[in-house]
Amino acid sequence: MSYAVLSSLFLAVDGAIGIGVGVGVAVIAIVAAVLFGIIYPKNYQKKLTKQLRDFKSETDKMLEEANAECKALKKEAILEAKEQELKLRNEFEKETREKKAELNKQEQRLVQKEDILDKKEDSLLKKSEEIEKQKKDLAAKEQEIKKTQDKINHQHELMVQELEKVSQLTKEEAKKLLTDEILEETRHDVAIQVRNIEQTAKDEATNEAKKIISLAIQRCASDHASEITVSVVPLPSDDMKARIIGREGRNIRALENATGIELIVDDTPEVVILSGFDPVRREVARLALEKLISDGRIHPARIEETVAKVKKELDQEIKAAGESAMFEVGIYGLHPELIKLLGRLKYRTSYGQNVYKHSIEVANLAGLMASELGLDVTLAKRAGLLHDIGKAVDKEQEGTHVQLGADIAKKYNEKPNVVNAIAAHHGDCEPKTIEAVLVAAADAVSGARPGARRETGTNYVKRLEKLEEIAGSFGGVDKCYAIQAGREVRVMVKPEQIDDAQAMFLAKDIAKKIESELEYPGQIKVNVIRESRCVEYAK
């Protein structure tokens, strides 16, 4: 292999290695050259040398292009690196400025806080100095006060000794005497205050009670008086009396046997009177007789059939009346037997007042008063509706209607409070609840109002005469008058025999005697009047 060829190969290899491009081509060329040198004859070496020169020129050209491209890439990379450096430097400077600004703000805040703390510290120091000064002043004043107190105590001891000499009493004896006088004066003052407080409380309680009762009466719009059960049956003509009596009196006997009511057929024109103590049986007899008169067929078989039919109808009416009263008042859950007994009160009267309407009125009054006082309205209404339930059976059983009513309520599982209210509404036992007291008050209000109850003329006159007789039986009474339908008695006394203090006791004595000797609905006011007159003539 010639020197020129080897030189060319080494240059080619050096160029390829220098730029890092065409290494594989150079290796292949070297291998090929070696092979050609070994394998091919020398006459082909020239041809190969030419090819190598061509290859070298191409390689040089490629190297130039690669160097140019490397320079361009290097320049571009340098520019890009500078741009990135500039960008990072700007961001760093920006962050630095922001952090510096934040640090400046924090530094300002810290400076302000330090100023505030310095001011507070100065203020605390001033206050501390003032407190120390005040302590010193207080200590000085305390010493002065102590000296003054010692002086006062010494003067007090001297004064006490002087007083003991003058009064000839020891300190303990004077203290006891003074305490006794103060206690006596205090007792007197306290007694006067207690009496004034009691009187004020009574007046306020009375006014409040009147207000509540008047509101309840005003809101309760039930009738004051109820109709008395009708016991007189009108007849279309006097000829009907003979048909009612029947042949040999068989019709009237059949009617009396079927109803238990006595029929009085007298000379009163076109009227038959029914007499009997049981209001329900009397109502059965009245309805049956009216049906027989309107039908015209009057004979024993028809009478018994009509009476039986009327009894069934009346039982239904009684039950409906009881349910109506229960719904009107607004209570529920009554035992069916209590509802029937409540309906029977529709045919029961007391002093001319219908007990059924009276019971509804009492329930409404008690409920309204309980509502005003914030009590149990349902309990008050329930007890008020059932308070006279004993009057439904008092004609058939022994005992007062109060006792019978309490037993009936207990029998049908009414609450103990309701039973107590029924038993206590006339004062027969002690009321256990305020609702029981309200029921008693509502019962008195319903029965005592003018026009709520009516009496027969004879009983009315007898009661008025008895009332005046009781009031006039006391000594010193000049005149007495029963007024306001017997609900007030006005007593005139002789002023030379009865003074003002005795007049007060006379009113109480008359009231007690009326309570013990006279039966009456509601309450009676005893008004004792003492009048002094001085007369002189000018001549």
TIDRENFI-377788 format. One record per residue (C-alpha): x negated, y, z; residue in one letter. Coordinates in pm, 1 decimal, decimal comma. Layout:
TIDRENFI-377788
X; Y; Z; A
...
This chain:
TIDRENFI-377788
0,0; 0,0; 0,0; M
-150,9; 338,7; -100,5; S
-229,1; 619,5; 136,4; Y
12,5; 850,3; -35,6; A
299,4; 605,9; 6,0; V
223,6; 553,4; 374,2; L
194,1; 924,4; 427,4; S
526,4; 978,0; 265,7; S
683,4; 709,8; 479,0; L
537,3; 856,6; 798,0; F
657,1; 1205,3; 706,4; L
1001,8; 1069,2; 631,1; A
1008,6; 881,1; 957,6; V
877,4; 1182,1; 1150,6; D
1140,7; 1406,5; 993,6; G
1414,4; 1159,3; 1069,2; A
1298,8; 1118,6; 1426,6; I
1257,8; 1498,9; 1473,9; G
1612,8; 1580,8; 1390,4; I
1763,8; 1252,7; 1508,8; G
1935,6; 1192,7; 1175,4; V
1869,2; 922,2; 914,5; G
1674,9; 694,5; 1147,4; V
1841,6; 390,8; 1002,4; G
1766,3; 504,6; 649,9; V
1396,0; 554,9; 731,7; A
1369,8; 214,8; 892,4; V
1535,0; 58,0; 590,9; I
1295,8; 247,2; 362,8; A
993,9; 127,7; 559,0; I
1115,3; -227,5; 553,8; V
1190,8; -200,9; 187,1; A
849,7; -52,1; 120,9; A
677,2; -328,7; 308,5; V
883,1; -585,5; 127,9; L
820,9; -420,1; -199,9; F
449,8; -406,8; -125,0; G
442,5; -768,5; -42,9; I
691,0; -901,8; -284,1; I
672,6; -677,7; -588,0; Y
362,9; -614,5; -786,8; P
175,8; -290,4; -793,3; K
328,1; -179,7; -1117,3; N
647,2; -123,7; -934,9; Y
483,4; 84,9; -664,8; Q
492,2; 396,4; -876,0; K
856,0; 358,9; -929,7; K
900,9; 307,1; -563,5; L
687,2; 608,4; -484,5; T
905,9; 821,1; -702,7; K
1214,9; 695,1; -533,8; Q
1058,1; 770,5; -200,3; L
981,9; 1123,0; -307,8; R
1338,3; 1166,0; -418,0; D
1453,1; 1024,8; -88,7; F
1217,4; 1256,8; 97,0; K
1352,2; 1558,4; -85,0; S
1706,5; 1455,9; -2,9; E
1601,3; 1393,3; 352,2; T
1442,4; 1736,7; 376,2; D
1752,9; 1889,2; 237,4; K
1962,3; 1703,3; 492,0; M
1727,3; 1814,5; 764,1; L
1764,1; 2174,9; 663,0; E
2140,1; 2143,7; 661,1; E
2132,6; 1967,9; 997,9; A
1906,4; 2238,1; 1143,2; N
2134,6; 2507,6; 1010,9; A
2438,8; 2331,8; 1151,9; E
2260,3; 2284,0; 1485,1; C
2173,8; 2649,9; 1500,5; K
2535,5; 2741,2; 1423,8; A
2665,9; 2502,5; 1688,0; L
2409,2; 2628,4; 1935,6; K
2503,6; 2986,9; 1864,9; K
2873,8; 2904,6; 1892,8; E
2814,0; 2715,5; 2219,1; A
2614,2; 3007,8; 2356,0; I
2896,3; 3250,5; 2265,2; L
3155,4; 3026,9; 2418,7; E
2946,2; 2986,7; 2732,9; A
2905,0; 3364,3; 2755,6; K
3281,5; 3414,2; 2714,8; E
3351,9; 3155,0; 2983,5; Q
3093,7; 3316,9; 3207,8; E
3254,8; 3657,6; 3154,0; L
3599,7; 3518,2; 3227,2; K
3483,5; 3345,6; 3544,6; L
3298,5; 3658,0; 3650,9; R
3614,4; 3870,2; 3602,1; N
3827,2; 3624,0; 3798,0; E
3568,7; 3611,2; 4075,3; F
3551,3; 3989,9; 4090,9; E
3934,3; 4009,8; 4099,9; K
3960,8; 3756,0; 4381,6; E
3680,5; 3933,0; 4561,8; T
3861,6; 4266,5; 4532,9; R
4189,7; 4113,7; 4658,1; E
4019,9; 3945,3; 4951,6; K
3836,6; 4265,3; 5028,7; K
4167,1; 4459,5; 5025,3; A
4330,1; 4199,5; 5252,0; E
4032,2; 4214,7; 5485,7; L
4060,7; 4593,2; 5491,2; N
4432,3; 4569,8; 5585,1; K
4362,4; 4318,2; 5859,6; Q
4083,8; 4536,9; 5982,7; E
4321,1; 4836,9; 5994,1; Q
4581,4; 4632,4; 6184,3; R
4318,3; 4519,1; 6428,0; L
4205,8; 4875,5; 6476,2; V
4567,5; 4985,0; 6539,0; Q
4618,4; 4703,3; 6788,4; K
4300,0; 4797,0; 6962,9; E
4424,4; 5157,3; 6986,0; D
4758,2; 5040,6; 7127,2; I
4585,0; 4813,9; 7377,8; L
4357,5; 5097,3; 7478,7; D
4659,6; 5323,6; 7534,5; K
4837,8; 5052,8; 7737,1; K
4526,9; 4996,0; 7939,8; E
4504,5; 5367,3; 8012,4; D
4873,9; 5373,1; 8107,3; S
4833,1; 5072,7; 8336,5; L
4535,5; 5233,7; 8499,4; L
4736,2; 5550,1; 8562,0; K
5027,6; 5350,0; 8704,2; K
4793,4; 5150,3; 8921,0; S
4646,5; 5471,8; 9053,7; E
4997,2; 5608,3; 9118,6; E
5098,1; 5286,1; 9298,2; I
4789,8; 5301,1; 9515,3; E
4871,7; 5661,0; 9595,4; K
5233,9; 5569,3; 9678,8; Q
5114,8; 5285,2; 9900,8; K
4899,9; 5524,2; 10092,3; K
5188,4; 5773,0; 10121,3; D
5424,3; 5493,8; 10236,2; L
5175,5; 5374,7; 10492,3; A
5146,9; 5727,4; 10625,6; A
5522,9; 5771,9; 10634,6; K
5561,4; 5432,2; 10801,0; E
5326,0; 5544,4; 11074,1; Q
5525,7; 5864,1; 11114,7; E
5856,0; 5671,7; 11123,6; I
5714,4; 5430,1; 11377,0; K
5609,4; 5717,2; 11598,8; K
5951,8; 5879,4; 11558,9; T
6126,5; 5547,3; 11632,3; Q
5920,5; 5499,6; 11946,5; D
6012,6; 5850,1; 12053,2; K
6383,3; 5786,9; 11981,2; I
6374,7; 5456,4; 12171,8; N
6216,1; 5632,3; 12469,2; H
6481,2; 5907,0; 12455,9; Q
6755,0; 5642,4; 12419,8; H
6630,2; 5457,7; 12726,6; E
6625,7; 5781,7; 12923,1; L
6978,1; 5864,1; 12801,4; M
7109,0; 5515,6; 12886,6; V
6960,3; 5543,8; 13236,1; Q
7118,0; 5886,7; 13278,0; E
7455,7; 5757,0; 13154,6; L
7438,5; 5460,5; 13391,2; E
7378,0; 5701,1; 13679,2; K
7665,4; 5928,5; 13575,5; V
7920,3; 5654,9; 13493,2; S
7806,4; 5422,2; 13768,4; Q
7827,5; 5136,0; 13514,4; L
7560,4; 4909,6; 13381,8; T
7489,7; 4878,4; 13011,8; K
7664,7; 4540,1; 12987,4; E
7971,2; 4664,4; 13174,9; E
8003,1; 4971,8; 12953,0; A
7958,3; 4756,1; 12642,4; K
8233,6; 4517,3; 12754,2; K
8469,2; 4803,5; 12838,8; L
8409,0; 4967,7; 12502,2; L
8450,1; 4635,8; 12318,5; T
8782,8; 4568,9; 12490,5; D
8911,9; 4913,5; 12394,7; E
8800,8; 4869,3; 12032,9; I
8959,2; 4522,7; 12013,4; L
9286,6; 4654,4; 12150,2; E
9294,6; 4939,8; 11900,8; E
9194,8; 4702,8; 11620,8; T
9472,7; 4457,3; 11708,8; R
9725,2; 4738,4; 11699,4; H
9599,7; 4866,9; 11364,1; D
9585,7; 4515,0; 11220,6; V
9939,2; 4443,4; 11338,5; A
10064,3; 4758,6; 11166,0; I
9877,3; 4670,4; 10846,9; Q
10003,7; 4311,0; 10852,5; V
10359,3; 4432,4; 10897,4; R
10319,8; 4677,6; 10611,1; N
10162,4; 4410,8; 10389,0; I
10439,4; 4162,9; 10470,8; E
10706,5; 4421,6; 10397,3; Q
10536,4; 4518,9; 10070,8; T
10501,4; 4151,6; 9972,2; A
10868,4; 4088,4; 10051,5; K
10978,4; 4389,7; 9850,6; D
10760,5; 4293,3; 9555,2; E
10868,2; 3929,5; 9572,9; A
11233,5; 4031,9; 9591,4; T
11199,7; 4266,3; 9295,5; N
11009,9; 4006,5; 9092,5; E
11265,0; 3736,9; 9177,1; A
11551,0; 3967,9; 9079,2; K
11373,3; 4048,4; 8756,0; K
11318,6; 3681,5; 8667,6; I
11675,8; 3584,4; 8758,7; I
11822,3; 3876,2; 8564,7; S
11611,8; 3787,3; 8259,3; L
11726,1; 3425,7; 8282,9; A
12091,9; 3527,9; 8317,8; I
12058,6; 3771,4; 8030,2; Q
11908,6; 3507,2; 7801,3; R
12155,6; 3237,4; 7905,5; C
12466,7; 3317,9; 7702,9; A
12703,9; 3053,7; 7844,1; S
13056,2; 3127,7; 7958,1; D
13102,4; 3241,3; 8317,6; H
13425,8; 3052,4; 8372,3; A
13546,2; 2729,2; 8217,7; S
13897,5; 2609,4; 8165,6; E
14052,1; 2391,6; 8432,4; I
14144,6; 2038,5; 8324,6; T
14499,9; 2046,5; 8191,1; V
14741,8; 1845,1; 8405,9; S
15066,9; 1978,6; 8258,4; V
15208,2; 1824,6; 7940,6; V
15453,4; 2040,1; 7744,2; P
15761,8; 1868,7; 7597,2; L
15942,1; 1957,8; 7274,2; P
16276,6; 1945,5; 7459,7; S
16428,2; 1838,1; 7787,8; D
16582,3; 1533,4; 7612,8; D
16231,3; 1388,0; 7595,2; M
16223,2; 1355,9; 7976,6; K
16489,2; 1082,1; 7964,1; A
16295,1; 891,2; 7701,4; R
15979,0; 917,2; 7907,0; I
16158,8; 784,0; 8215,8; I
16324,6; 505,7; 8017,4; G
16594,2; 265,4; 8120,4; R
16581,0; 226,5; 8498,6; E
16245,1; 405,0; 8490,7; G
16057,3; 126,3; 8311,1; R
15870,0; 360,9; 8075,4; N
15740,7; 591,2; 8349,7; I
15641,0; 293,0; 8565,0; R
15456,5; 135,6; 8271,8; A
15269,0; 461,1; 8208,4; L
15181,9; 502,1; 8576,0; E
15063,6; 139,9; 8603,5; N
14853,2; 167,9; 8288,3; A
14684,2; 497,5; 8377,5; T
14695,0; 512,6; 8759,9; G
14839,8; 864,5; 8739,2; I
15163,8; 980,3; 8893,6; E
15412,8; 1147,1; 8657,9; L
15630,4; 1414,6; 8815,0; I
15944,5; 1485,2; 8615,9; V
16133,2; 1763,6; 8791,6; D
16360,9; 2050,1; 8702,3; D
16081,9; 2249,3; 8538,1; T
16200,9; 2299,1; 8181,6; P
16013,2; 2120,7; 7902,6; E
15719,3; 2023,8; 8125,3; V
15589,5; 1700,0; 8278,4; V
15329,1; 1725,4; 8556,9; I
15049,1; 1468,9; 8586,3; L
14920,5; 1417,1; 8940,7; S
14603,9; 1222,1; 9017,0; G
14263,3; 1275,0; 9181,7; F
14062,7; 1113,0; 8896,7; D
14019,0; 1368,6; 8616,3; P
13928,3; 1104,4; 8357,3; V
14238,4; 896,0; 8428,2; R
14444,7; 1214,0; 8425,2; R
14301,6; 1299,7; 8082,6; E
14381,6; 948,4; 7956,4; V
14738,1; 989,2; 8076,6; A
14769,2; 1331,8; 7914,7; R
14636,5; 1218,1; 7576,1; L
14846,3; 899,6; 7581,1; A
15163,1; 1089,4; 7670,4; L
15102,4; 1344,0; 7395,9; E
15052,3; 1063,6; 7141,0; K
15371,0; 888,6; 7256,4; L
15570,7; 1212,8; 7235,1; I
15443,2; 1286,3; 6883,7; S
15505,2; 926,0; 6774,2; D
15851,8; 902,2; 6928,4; G
15829,3; 530,3; 7004,5; R
15821,0; 508,7; 7383,1; I
15850,7; 164,5; 7542,0; H
15625,4; -43,8; 7775,4; P
15446,2; -237,5; 7502,0; A
15378,1; 76,3; 7299,9; R
15266,0; 256,3; 7613,4; I
15007,3; -10,9; 7700,1; E
14880,0; -18,1; 7342,7; E
14849,0; 362,0; 7326,5; T
14674,9; 383,3; 7664,9; V
14419,3; 118,1; 7563,2; A
14350,4; 301,7; 7236,1; K
14316,1; 636,0; 7413,7; V
14070,6; 485,3; 7664,4; K
13844,7; 367,1; 7382,1; K
13862,5; 703,7; 7210,2; E
13793,5; 885,9; 7536,4; L
13490,9; 664,2; 7608,5; D
13347,3; 766,2; 7273,1; Q
13424,2; 1132,0; 7341,6; E
13259,4; 1105,6; 7684,5; I
12944,8; 954,9; 7532,3; K
12941,1; 1218,8; 7257,5; A
12984,7; 1494,1; 7517,6; A
12691,8; 1359,6; 7720,7; G
12468,6; 1343,9; 7412,4; E
12579,2; 1692,7; 7310,0; S
12483,7; 1832,2; 7653,3; A
12148,0; 1655,2; 7637,6; M
12070,2; 1792,2; 7290,4; F
12197,3; 2140,0; 7377,6; E
11960,5; 2162,8; 7672,6; V
11674,4; 2005,2; 7477,1; G
11584,6; 1699,2; 7685,7; I
11561,5; 1339,7; 7568,1; Y
11524,3; 990,5; 7702,8; G
11818,1; 979,5; 7944,8; L
11954,9; 638,7; 8036,8; H
12278,0; 554,3; 7845,7; P
12471,9; 526,3; 8173,6; E
12350,6; 871,3; 8277,7; L
12471,6; 1005,9; 7943,0; I
12817,2; 857,6; 8004,8; K
12833,0; 1000,7; 8357,0; L
12722,0; 1336,7; 8220,3; L
13005,5; 1324,9; 7967,9; G
13256,6; 1245,5; 8245,5; R
13174,0; 1580,1; 8404,9; L
13360,1; 1744,9; 8116,6; K
13682,2; 1645,1; 8291,9; Y
13566,6; 1741,5; 8641,1; R
13615,7; 2085,5; 8795,3; T
13483,3; 2248,2; 9111,7; S
13659,6; 2561,5; 9239,3; Y
13809,7; 2594,3; 8892,5; G
13466,5; 2579,9; 8725,4; Q
13407,2; 2303,9; 8473,4; N
13116,7; 2095,3; 8608,5; V
13002,4; 1991,6; 8258,5; Y
12949,9; 2351,8; 8145,1; K
12817,2; 2441,0; 8488,1; H
12548,0; 2170,5; 8457,8; S
12440,7; 2295,6; 8114,1; I
12429,1; 2650,4; 8244,7; E
12220,2; 2548,5; 8547,2; V
11977,9; 2359,5; 8320,4; A
11934,0; 2663,6; 8095,3; N
11891,6; 2903,8; 8388,5; L
11638,3; 2678,7; 8562,2; A
11445,2; 2628,9; 8237,7; G
11431,9; 3001,5; 8165,3; L
11311,6; 3084,9; 8515,5; M
11051,6; 2805,9; 8498,6; A
10929,8; 2945,4; 8166,8; S
10894,0; 3294,4; 8317,0; E
10690,0; 3148,9; 8606,2; L
10476,9; 2919,6; 8388,5; G
10614,2; 2596,4; 8541,4; L
10734,7; 2264,5; 8397,3; D
11032,9; 2370,7; 8182,7; V
11130,3; 2014,2; 8090,1; T
11141,3; 1903,6; 8455,0; L
11349,7; 2208,1; 8554,3; A
11599,3; 2152,7; 8271,8; K
11627,9; 1779,5; 8338,1; R
11689,8; 1828,3; 8709,7; A
11932,0; 2115,2; 8640,9; G
12136,9; 1907,3; 8397,9; L
12159,8; 1612,1; 8638,9; L
12195,1; 1805,4; 8967,5; H
12575,3; 1747,9; 8990,7; D
12579,5; 1399,8; 8833,8; I
12720,2; 1263,9; 9161,1; G
13047,8; 1451,9; 9099,7; K
13122,4; 1207,5; 8818,0; A
13173,9; 929,1; 9074,4; V
13248,0; 1108,5; 9403,4; D
13620,8; 1038,1; 9362,2; K
13552,0; 663,8; 9343,8; E
13265,2; 615,7; 9592,6; Q
13199,9; 725,0; 9950,1; E
12941,8; 996,7; 10012,5; G
12861,5; 1350,0; 9909,9; T
12795,7; 1429,0; 9547,5; H
12435,5; 1521,8; 9643,0; V
12364,1; 1182,7; 9796,8; Q
12546,7; 995,4; 9519,7; L
12363,4; 1192,8; 9250,5; G
12020,5; 1120,9; 9403,6; A
12103,8; 749,6; 9431,2; D
12224,6; 736,1; 9069,3; I
11911,9; 912,5; 8939,8; A
11689,8; 677,4; 9138,4; K
11887,8; 374,9; 9012,3; K
11828,0; 469,0; 8649,4; Y
11453,0; 530,6; 8698,0; N
11441,1; 908,0; 8696,3; E
11116,4; 1065,4; 8818,8; K
11082,3; 1132,7; 9194,4; P
11065,0; 1507,9; 9128,1; N
11402,9; 1497,3; 8950,8; V
11554,1; 1289,2; 9234,2; V
11419,0; 1534,8; 9491,6; N
11560,1; 1834,0; 9300,6; A
11904,9; 1669,2; 9292,3; I
11890,8; 1583,2; 9663,6; A
11765,7; 1929,6; 9765,8; A
11986,4; 2159,9; 9557,6; H
12224,5; 2217,1; 9853,3; H
11952,0; 2215,7; 10119,1; G
12019,5; 1858,6; 10237,9; D
11647,5; 1781,9; 10223,2; C
11320,8; 1969,4; 10178,9; E
11231,7; 2057,6; 9815,8; P
10894,0; 1914,9; 9712,4; K
10841,2; 2118,8; 9396,4; T
10901,2; 2476,2; 9286,2; I
11125,1; 2339,4; 9007,8; E
11355,6; 2197,1; 9277,2; A
11383,8; 2544,1; 9432,0; V
11463,1; 2689,9; 9089,1; L
11740,3; 2432,3; 9037,3; V
11897,5; 2530,7; 9370,6; A
11872,0; 2900,0; 9276,8; A
12020,5; 2838,4; 8931,3; A
12307,9; 2640,5; 9087,0; D
12381,9; 2929,6; 9324,5; A
12362,0; 3185,0; 9042,4; V
12592,8; 2984,8; 8817,5; S
12854,1; 2933,4; 9091,3; G
12829,8; 3269,9; 9268,0; A
12873,3; 3514,2; 8981,2; R
13210,1; 3692,9; 8971,2; P
13448,5; 3502,4; 8748,8; G
13239,6; 3186,4; 8742,6; A
13479,1; 3000,3; 8968,7; R
13849,5; 3030,4; 9032,8; R
14059,6; 2915,6; 9322,8; E
14428,2; 2881,5; 9375,1; T
14604,3; 3187,8; 9511,7; G
14690,8; 3027,4; 9846,0; T
14336,7; 2911,5; 9918,6; N
14202,5; 3246,4; 9805,4; Y
14428,3; 3442,2; 10043,2; V
14356,6; 3205,0; 10331,1; K
13983,0; 3241,5; 10282,8; R
14004,0; 3622,0; 10281,3; L
14217,2; 3623,1; 10596,1; E
13977,8; 3382,6; 10769,6; K
13683,2; 3598,4; 10665,6; L
13837,7; 3911,8; 10816,4; E
13939,1; 3716,7; 11127,3; E
13581,2; 3595,1; 11185,7; I
13435,9; 3943,8; 11140,1; A
13694,5; 4100,1; 11372,8; G
13637,7; 3847,9; 11651,5; S
13320,3; 4021,9; 11772,0; F
13320,9; 4295,1; 12033,9; G
13267,6; 4654,1; 11925,7; G
13423,8; 4597,2; 11581,4; V
13672,7; 4867,8; 11483,3; D
13784,1; 4761,4; 11133,9; K
13680,0; 4497,9; 10879,7; C
13766,9; 4447,9; 10514,0; Y
13701,8; 4160,1; 10275,1; A
13615,2; 4307,5; 9934,5; I
13476,6; 4197,4; 9596,0; Q
13693,2; 3884,3; 9578,9; A
13570,3; 3768,8; 9919,7; G
13202,2; 3794,3; 9835,2; R
13144,2; 4084,1; 10075,5; E
13287,7; 4175,5; 10415,5; V
13255,1; 4537,1; 10528,1; R
13257,3; 4581,0; 10909,3; V
13311,7; 4919,6; 11076,4; M
13183,1; 4929,4; 11437,7; V
13249,8; 5170,1; 11724,0; K
12941,9; 5393,7; 11750,6; P
12983,0; 5445,3; 12127,4; E
12962,2; 5068,0; 12188,8; Q
12720,2; 4948,8; 11917,2; I
12387,6; 5120,3; 11849,5; D
12166,1; 5075,9; 11540,4; D
11963,5; 4787,1; 11683,3; A
12278,2; 4602,2; 11794,7; Q
12434,1; 4654,0; 11449,3; A
12151,3; 4453,8; 11290,5; M
12201,1; 4161,2; 11531,2; F
12579,4; 4183,4; 11484,3; L
12541,2; 4136,0; 11107,3; A
12328,8; 3822,9; 11165,9; K
12579,2; 3679,7; 11418,0; D
12874,9; 3736,5; 11183,6; I
12683,8; 3570,7; 10894,6; A
12598,8; 3266,4; 11109,9; K
12962,0; 3225,3; 11222,2; K
13084,9; 3251,3; 10861,9; I
12836,4; 2981,4; 10755,9; E
12949,7; 2747,1; 11034,3; S
13328,3; 2796,5; 11009,2; E
13407,8; 2882,6; 10646,7; L
13366,6; 2693,9; 10320,0; E
13304,5; 2912,4; 10017,8; Y
13116,4; 2911,1; 9685,5; P
12797,7; 3116,1; 9650,1; G
12714,9; 3368,3; 9923,3; Q
12895,3; 3637,8; 10124,9; I
12735,6; 3972,0; 10203,8; K
12794,4; 4105,2; 10557,7; V
12773,8; 4485,0; 10559,9; N
12788,7; 4645,1; 10909,2; V
12846,5; 5021,4; 10905,9; I
12793,9; 5245,3; 11207,5; R
12900,8; 5606,7; 11168,4; E
12867,7; 5883,3; 11427,6; S
13079,8; 6196,6; 11397,9; R
13049,6; 6508,1; 11610,8; C
13350,3; 6741,7; 11604,4; V
13374,4; 7085,9; 11764,8; E
13626,3; 7366,0; 11719,2; Y
13543,9; 7735,6; 11696,8; A
13800,4; 7949,8; 11879,4; K
